């Protein structure tokens, strides 16, 4: 696998936000990252109507941003001051500054209180330390339409973290939350702890799509019930999923 392919794989773990402002900021940051890594000389040359003429940047754009209109995004990049478009493109100073900033992703933390309350609060606190926007259901206001509020928050999130303790899937509500995240095509991050095992016969009745979303190949695992191992799992979460070095 080439370095450019590794870069694309790494960036593909980060969901593209729905809002124009957040989306164009992420694009500008990725262009600056590619420049910093030497994949393209500069975001320059090439008519905005046809795309950049640098082969690596064109390849990256076509695979990572293929569902988004190039010309419209270039207009937004210029409007927000990330590039100057004359007879060529130039990155602005504000684009380079994005390299030092963490994207403020919305993160929904799903858990079963009997299994993971303390862990959920720890994850919540650590994500807030790094300017992410995490949410757990304990923050819902009394009297609200509980299920509808949860479903809407899950649909609006960028990442869906599911904390899976030994008996978490015994909660119909938690399984329903995972199903909503699957249906909304959210980025799902399973975190196994307290001896959770997706292969247990107890979970034979769980929908296949839910099981697929939380299985081991995608999971972060707490391999020992100790503070150090829980901390290591959160560090892995921050580094591998959000590109943050704690």
N, C-alpha and C positions, 0 to 999 in steps of 0.2 A: 504494500500500500504506500503510495507516494505521500509526501508531507502535505500536499494540497488536499488529497483525499482524506487524510487524518483531520485536517482543519475543517473540512466540510462535514465530516462525521461528528466532530466535536460541536460545531455550531448548530447542527441539525437537532441536537438534544434540547436546544433552546427554542421554545415556541415563538412564532412570530405574532406579536400582539395585534389585537383587533383594531385599536384606535390608530388614526393616521399619525398623530404626534409621536406616540411610543414606537410605532412601526418604523418611521423614518429615522428616529434616533438610533434604533437598533441597527438599521442598515448602514448608517453613517459610521457607527462604531465598528461594524464588521469590515467595512472597506478600509478603515484606518488600521485594524488589526492585520488584515492581509498585507497592507503596505509595510507595516512594522516587521512582519515576518518575511518580507521580500518576495511575495508571490506576484506582485505587480509593481511596476516602477512608480506609478502615480495613477490616480483616477483621472486620466486625461486622454485627449484625442478621441475621436469617434463622435458621430452625431447622436444626440439624445434620442432621436427617432429610431435609431438602429442598434443602439447599445454600444458599450465600450469596445475598442478594437484590440485590447489586450486579451490574449487567448485565455490565460488563467482566470482573469476576472470575468470574462464572458462565460467560461465553463462554470465558475462558482455561481454566478448570477442565475444561469439557466437551471441549475439543480436546486439551489437554495431558495431562490426568489421567483421561480418560474410562473407561479400563479398570480403574480402582481405585475401590473402594467409598468414597464420600464420608464416610459416618458413621463407618466404621472409622478412616479417616485423621484425622478430627477428634478421635476418642478418643485416638489416638496423639499428635497435636499437643498435646493437653491433658496427657496423661500425662508427656510429656517436657518440659513447662513452656514450650512455644512460644506457646501461647495460653491465655487465661482464658475459659472458657465459663460465663456466667451467663445473663442475659436477652439478652446480645449477646456478640460475640467481641471480644477485645482481644489485640493482639500483646504479648508480654512483652519485656523488655529483652534476654534471651538470643537472641531471634529476630533483633533488630536487629544484634546482634553477629555473626551469621552472614554479614552483608554483607562483612565483612573477611576471611572465611575461604574457602579453596579446598577444593573437594570432593576427598577422597582416592580418586580413581578408580583401579581396577586396569587397567593398560595392558600389553598383550602386544605386544612388538616383534618382528616377523618379518623375517628378512633372510637373504641368502646370504653366507656368510663370504668367498668369493672377491671379492665385489663391495662389501660394505658393512660389514665388521667395525668399522673405525674410526668410521664414521658412526653405527653402532648404539650404540657405547660413548658417543659424544658425546650422542646423544639420551637415552640412559639417564641420564647424569649431569645433564643439564639438567632432565629431568622430576623427578628426585629433589630438585633444588634447590627445587622448588615444591611439595613434599609430596605429589606423586602417587606411585603405587605401580607402577613399571614392572618388567617381567620380560623377560629374554632367555634363550634356551635354554642359554647357557653356564653358567647357575646350576644346571642339573639335576645331581643326585647320580649318580655312577657306579653302575651296577648296577640302576638303576630301569627300569621299563618305559617306554622313551623315547617311543614314539609315543603310548601311552595317557596319559602325563603331559602331553605337549604338548596333546593334544586336550582334556583336562580343564581345563587352564589357559586355553585359548582359550574354551571354553564358559563359564568363570567370569569372564572379563574384561569390563570395561565398554567399552573401546576396543581395537581391533586396528590397530596401525600396521604397514604393510608398506613396507619400504624397497626400492625397485626400481631396481637398477643395470642396466647394459646387457644383461647375460645372466642376471639373477636368475631368470627364468621357466624357465631350463634346469634348474633344481633341482626334481626331482619332489617333494621334501619341502616346499619352500616353496610350491609350487602346492597341495599337499595341505593345508597350514596355511591358505591362503586359502580353500580349499573348506570346511574345518571352520568358519571364521569366517562364511562365507556361510550354511551350514546352520544355525548357531546364531543367526543374525540379529544378530551383533555389529555395532557401529558401526565401519566400516572406513575407515581414513584412509591412502590411498596417498601416498607421497612419492617422486617421480621424481627420479633423479639420474644422473650419468655417461652421459647420452645415451640413457636408456631411451625406447623408442618402442613403445607398444601396437599401433600399426598395422603393425609389421614383419611380413613374411611368415613369419618364424621362429616366430611364435606362433599360426599358423593352427589348430594342433591343440589349443590351450588351450580348455577348456570355456567356452562363452559366458557362463555365470554368473560365472566367475572374471574374465573380461575386463571384463564390465560393472562389477564391483566396484572395479576399479582404473583405470578410464579417466580421461581428462584432465579431464572436467568436475568430478570430485570430488577431483582431485589437488592436492597442494602440489608445486611444481616448483623444483628447484635449477637455475637457468638458466645458471649459469657455474661452472666448477670452481675456486672460490676460497673461502677461509675466510669472507669477508664474505657470499657468497651462501648458503653452508651455514648460517651464523648467521641470515641473514634468513629462511630456510625454517623453522628451528626457532622463531623468533619468531612467524611466521605460524601455526605449529602450536599454540603456546601460547595465542596471542590468539584465533584464530578457532575453535579446537576446544575449548579448555578455559576460555576467558574469563579468561585470566591476562595481565596486563600485565608483561612482563619488565623 
